[in-house]
Amino acid sequence: MKNAFLPPLPEWPANYRLLVAVFTLTVALAYLLGTLFIGQNTHFTPSGVVTHFKGNMESGAEEVGEIKFEKPLRDMLLTTHNHLFGLSVVFSLLGFLFLHAGKQAPWKTTLALELLFSLWTTFGGMWLVRFVHWAFVYLVLFSSLVMSTSFFFMAATVFYASVKPFFSPEKNRLRDNGQ
């Protein structure tokens, strides 16, 4: 099914595709750096995530290498607010580009929406870990893994669709568009 709104991404003018390619690399790098930051704080372990939100003051001082306090409500609100606003814009734009990267298929819409739903479950899970029960950490870890996998798959697909025409002998090269 052809999209009547816009042509597929590989058919966009070269300067638009170049912008999309650089944007995609930039948000992928930002996401990767954010993931590395989370790894520094949590070591990507269930106990690390729980400690990040609930603190470790109940453990004896000799057992912990670094004292961490419970994340206050103010910090939870600020973190959630900033991430929901920022990532929802990035995920929506990436989803839009992903839907135009190649042929239309119903699963592509599901995957594009999945990023936003995973955003809800990841951050909702963080609140549940902090204020309800530590076992919700597994919801956070699973949702984060699904979100990250989907994000990088979609980013790679968009990047490939935007640069592929530059390497084909067809009319879509940068110099052929007079740019």
ZAMINU-995106 format. One line per 2 residues: number of its first residue (from 0); for each residue x negated, y, z negated of C-alpha. Coordinates in nm, 2 decimals. Each point is the difference from the previous one (the first is absolute). Example, Ala and Ser with C-alpha at 12.3 -4.5 7.8 and 13.67 -1.06 7.14 Angstrom:
2
0> -1.23/-0.45/-0.78  -0.14/0.34/0.07
***
This chain:
179
0> 0.00/0.00/0.00  -0.15/0.33/0.10
2> 0.02/0.29/-0.24  0.19/0.30/0.15
4> -0.15/0.24/-0.25  -0.36/-0.02/0.09
6> -0.21/-0.22/0.23  -0.22/-0.27/-0.15
8> -0.32/0.14/-0.17  -0.24/-0.12/0.27
10> 0.19/0.21/0.25  -0.03/0.33/-0.21
12> -0.24/0.27/0.14  -0.36/-0.07/-0.09
14> -0.03/0.29/-0.24  0.30/-0.12/-0.20
16> -0.15/-0.35/-0.01  -0.33/0.14/-0.12
18> 0.17/0.19/-0.28  0.19/-0.32/-0.10
20> -0.32/-0.21/0.00  -0.19/0.25/-0.22
22> 0.30/0.04/-0.23  0.03/-0.37/-0.04
24> -0.37/-0.04/-0.08  0.02/0.28/-0.25
26> 0.30/-0.14/-0.19  -0.15/-0.35/0.01
28> -0.32/0.14/-0.16  0.20/0.19/-0.26
30> 0.20/-0.31/-0.08  -0.31/-0.21/-0.03
32> -0.17/0.26/-0.23  0.32/0.00/-0.22
34> -0.01/-0.38/-0.01  -0.37/0.01/-0.11
36> 0.09/0.26/-0.27  0.27/-0.24/-0.13
38> -0.26/-0.28/0.00  -0.23/0.21/-0.21
40> 0.27/0.06/-0.26  0.17/-0.34/0.00
42> -0.26/-0.25/0.15  0.30/-0.13/0.20
44> 0.10/-0.22/-0.29  0.33/-0.04/-0.18
46> -0.17/0.09/-0.34  -0.17/0.30/0.16
48> 0.33/0.13/0.13  0.18/-0.05/-0.33
50> -0.29/0.17/-0.19  0.01/0.29/0.24
52> 0.36/0.07/-0.08  0.04/-0.13/-0.36
54> -0.35/0.07/-0.13  -0.22/-0.23/-0.20
56> 0.03/0.15/-0.35  0.16/-0.31/-0.14
58> -0.33/-0.19/0.07  -0.28/0.03/-0.25
60> -0.26/0.27/0.07  -0.27/-0.26/0.03
62> 0.20/-0.19/0.27  0.04/0.28/0.25
64> -0.27/0.17/0.19  0.20/0.31/0.07
66> 0.28/0.13/-0.20  0.32/0.08/0.20
68> 0.31/0.16/-0.13  0.36/-0.06/0.11
70> 0.08/0.20/0.31  0.22/0.28/-0.12
72> 0.34/0.07/0.15  -0.13/0.33/0.15
74> -0.28/-0.19/0.19  0.24/-0.27/0.12
76> 0.23/0.27/0.14  -0.28/0.19/0.17
78> -0.16/-0.31/0.15  0.34/-0.14/0.12
80> 0.11/0.34/0.14  -0.32/0.06/0.19
82> -0.02/-0.35/0.14  0.36/-0.02/0.10
84> -0.01/0.34/0.18  -0.34/-0.05/0.17
86> 0.03/-0.37/0.09  0.36/0.02/0.12
88> -0.10/0.26/0.26  -0.30/-0.19/0.11
90> 0.19/-0.33/0.01  0.29/0.15/0.19
92> -0.23/0.16/0.26  -0.20/-0.33/0.03
94> 0.33/-0.19/0.03  0.12/0.24/0.27
96> -0.32/-0.05/0.20  0.01/-0.37/-0.06
98> 0.35/-0.02/0.15  -0.14/0.16/0.32
100> -0.31/-0.21/0.01  0.09/-0.26/0.27
102> 0.33/-0.18/0.05  0.30/0.05/-0.22
104> 0.09/-0.29/-0.23  0.23/-0.02/-0.30
106> -0.28/-0.13/-0.23  -0.19/0.32/0.06
108> 0.27/0.20/-0.16  0.00/-0.23/-0.30
110> -0.37/0.03/-0.03  0.01/0.38/0.03
112> 0.27/0.02/-0.28  -0.19/-0.26/-0.21
114> -0.27/0.26/-0.08  0.26/0.23/-0.15
116> 0.17/-0.28/-0.20  -0.34/-0.12/-0.13
118> -0.07/0.35/-0.11  0.32/-0.01/-0.21
120> -0.08/-0.35/-0.15  -0.37/0.08/-0.06
122> 0.07/0.32/-0.19  0.31/-0.13/-0.16
124> -0.20/-0.30/-0.12  -0.26/0.23/-0.15
126> 0.27/0.17/-0.21  0.13/-0.35/-0.10
128> -0.35/-0.10/-0.11  -0.04/0.31/-0.20
130> 0.34/0.02/-0.17  0.16/-0.35/0.02
132> -0.23/-0.30/0.01  -0.35/-0.08/0.12
134> 0.11/-0.29/0.22  0.13/0.25/0.26
136> -0.37/0.03/0.09  0.06/-0.29/0.24
138> 0.27/0.20/0.18  -0.25/0.29/0.03
140> -0.28/-0.22/0.13  0.22/-0.19/0.25
142> 0.17/0.32/0.13  -0.33/0.18/0.03
144> -0.15/-0.29/0.20  0.30/-0.01/0.24
146> -0.01/0.38/0.03  -0.38/0.01/0.07
148> 0.02/-0.29/0.25  0.29/0.16/0.19
150> -0.17/0.34/0.00  -0.33/-0.12/0.14
152> 0.18/-0.22/0.26  0.21/0.29/0.12
154> -0.30/0.24/0.00  -0.20/-0.24/0.21
156> 0.29/-0.05/0.24  0.05/0.38/0.04
158> -0.37/0.06/0.04  -0.04/-0.27/0.26
160> 0.31/0.13/0.20  -0.14/0.35/-0.01
162> -0.35/-0.08/0.12  0.06/-0.30/0.23
164> 0.08/0.22/0.31  -0.34/0.18/-0.04
166> -0.17/-0.33/0.08  0.22/-0.11/0.28
168> -0.07/0.10/0.37  0.36/0.14/0.02
170> 0.11/0.37/0.02  0.01/0.05/-0.37
172> -0.37/0.10/-0.07  -0.07/0.33/-0.17
174> -0.17/0.15/0.30  0.29/-0.11/0.24
176> 0.25/0.21/-0.20  -0.21/0.32/0.05
178> -0.08/0.03/-0.37
***
